[in-house]
Amino acid sequence: MTAAEALGALVELDVAKWGEQEREASRQMHQGKSRGLRINSLVHHQGNDYGDAFDAATLKIAKKQLTADDMAELRKGG
């Protein structure tokens, strides 16, 4: 999955939850994230039951996409 694909998927999940009027706000919120953080956010999005909708192998693959900088950002609460 590319960074652009992950961004599009995140925006669509947010729009499904919050409505079309939130499309641009969602895009702005997620566009500054790296590819790894976007994929992590996608997997752990509330629309995906916070990761419970995925099997362990998919979660492991998603975690491997995170860089050291991504992990540092997550430790800060990002």
Secondary structure, 3 states (H helix, E strand, C coil): CCHHHHHHHHHHHHHHHHCHHHHHHHHHHHHCCCHHHHHHHHHCCHHHHHHCCCCHHHHHHHHHCCCHHHHHHHHCCC
